[in-house]
């Protein structure tokens, strides 16, 4: 029975991934789900077999789909919409390995040096972003603010948090429920470039927005 459950999960996932009429996002999710189900079932079998294997398959499917989050048609649509909305702005729109939709907003668009007030040229992007969130109520949002190494941690850590909070306030003013949006301040502790150059410091002063679709709320 255990082997049958595992085989069915893998076959179903791979069948979806091989269909010609599914999106690339669905294909990645299906393949990951099948691999995850098999891995989870193996783990379950090692610790107890039977029912444990079935539970393991379910857990493995969620993890295999990408870090506990799902990438389905809704997420793919949001990605495409944000790519259109941010075209030519310098904002990078990507899908992370954990199946999060990530918006990376550079400093020249988001905040002035040492400031936490959202710039005017970012507001239209936030407007469009808020619309996609309202159209997809099952998603959650995490906003992370960053700084360069200019100044001390005592200055940079709260500054990065205030920047993230400013974006959340803008989203809230456009109808996005505050509980859906969490904020973090990473200070200067997660650089993406060298802080030894002006260009590198500019890259490190940024805001990242992550949109996640938990499996329990996923819709096709």
Secondary structure as GFF3:
##gff-version 3
##sequence-region A 1 220
A	DSSP	alpha_helix	2	18	.	.	.	ID=ss1
A	DSSP	alpha_helix	24	47	.	.	.	ID=ss2
A	DSSP	alpha_helix	51	64	.	.	.	ID=ss3
A	DSSP	alpha_helix	73	85	.	.	.	ID=ss4
A	DSSP	beta_strand	92	95	.	.	.	ID=ss5
A	DSSP	beta_strand	101	106	.	.	.	ID=ss6
A	DSSP	alpha_helix	107	110	.	.	.	ID=ss7
A	DSSP	alpha_helix	120	135	.	.	.	ID=ss8
A	DSSP	beta_strand	139	145	.	.	.	ID=ss9
A	DSSP	alpha_helix	153	173	.	.	.	ID=ss10
A	DSSP	three_ten_helix	178	180	.	.	.	ID=ss11
A	DSSP	beta_strand	181	185	.	.	.	ID=ss12
A	DSSP	alpha_helix	198	204	.	.	.	ID=ss13
A	DSSP	beta_strand	206	213	.	.	.	ID=ss14
A	DSSP	three_ten_helix	215	217	.	.	.	ID=ss15
###
